[in-house]
Amino acid sequence: MEVLRPRPSAPYQEVVVGGLKTACLSRDALMSLMVEQCLAKRMTPSQPSKLVFAVNGHTLSLAAADDAFRKFHDSADIIHADGQPIVFASKVLTDTPIPERSATTDFFHDAAIAARAHGLRFYLLGATEEVNARCAEVMAELYPGLEIVGRRNGFFSPDQEAEICEEINRSDADVVWVGMGIPLEQAFCVRNKHRIDTGWIVTAGGCYNYVTGHYRRAPGWMQATGLEWLHRIWREPRRLFWRYAVTNPHAVFLLLTRTGSLPVQAMVEELTAEVGEIAAQNHPA
């Protein structure tokens, strides 16, 4: 059997979009990075697992409003652009724009194709038992030869997490998908990164539901123009109207005011910190 050896990961830029540091990666580049880093983990098991999160307008708004949620993203190794407005903002307001959107619902399939080709193993965590089981079945049908070495629904108590992590480790999964919804999945990933010994731990949101057909994607033109959220409101108005009514204007404000190339953003943060220190010295508590 041919031994697959990872290539050195190609360097990539990062930009700050809406306040979160985001990788300037295409879908193909993100897929290649997954393969390279997971195979590297096999060769050097002592390497820590990589946390891979996605960012969209809802994420930006919550990160700006909730310091604990923002800190989860500070712990991520890679944050990729799940939302089209993230890409638009990077193209207009940064020197190194994000090449394209890497929606998790699309990347899940990209990753499956690459995993099958390179012998990487998946573990699916999250959603209801019905959706989780059906997602595993559909992916096995779509991608014969893809190794899904374990799965579990997302309904469990905190005292079960250690046992679940041990189960994941026994499966020898290379990529663990965590689909528990925001902010539960980010909290789970950060809280258990030291327990899970795998290549990638990736947040999946409601991805399993799209695979099973419980959720439907927006038409292509709405995805391309950043209007997928409108399609989701139309499909689930009671659940999603107020979320988007609040988070969308906030996200637009964040995209316009907290987007920039990293050196510029770092300078702004440094100056802000210095101003804060001067103010504290002049007005001691």
Secondary structure as GFF3:
##gff-version 3
##sequence-region A 1 285
A	DSSP	beta_strand	14	17	.	.	.	ID=ss1
A	DSSP	beta_strand	20	23	.	.	.	ID=ss2
A	DSSP	alpha_helix	27	43	.	.	.	ID=ss3
A	DSSP	beta_strand	50	55	.	.	.	ID=ss4
A	DSSP	alpha_helix	57	65	.	.	.	ID=ss5
A	DSSP	alpha_helix	67	74	.	.	.	ID=ss6
A	DSSP	beta_strand	78	81	.	.	.	ID=ss7
A	DSSP	alpha_helix	84	93	.	.	.	ID=ss8
A	DSSP	alpha_helix	104	118	.	.	.	ID=ss9
A	DSSP	beta_strand	121	126	.	.	.	ID=ss10
A	DSSP	alpha_helix	129	142	.	.	.	ID=ss11
A	DSSP	beta_strand	147	152	.	.	.	ID=ss12
A	DSSP	three_ten_helix	158	160	.	.	.	ID=ss13
A	DSSP	alpha_helix	161	171	.	.	.	ID=ss14
A	DSSP	beta_strand	175	179	.	.	.	ID=ss15
A	DSSP	alpha_helix	184	192	.	.	.	ID=ss16
A	DSSP	beta_strand	200	203	.	.	.	ID=ss17
A	DSSP	alpha_helix	207	212	.	.	.	ID=ss18
A	DSSP	alpha_helix	220	224	.	.	.	ID=ss19
A	DSSP	alpha_helix	228	235	.	.	.	ID=ss20
A	DSSP	alpha_helix	237	257	.	.	.	ID=ss21
A	DSSP	beta_strand	260	261	.	.	.	ID=ss22
A	DSSP	alpha_helix	262	282	.	.	.	ID=ss23
###
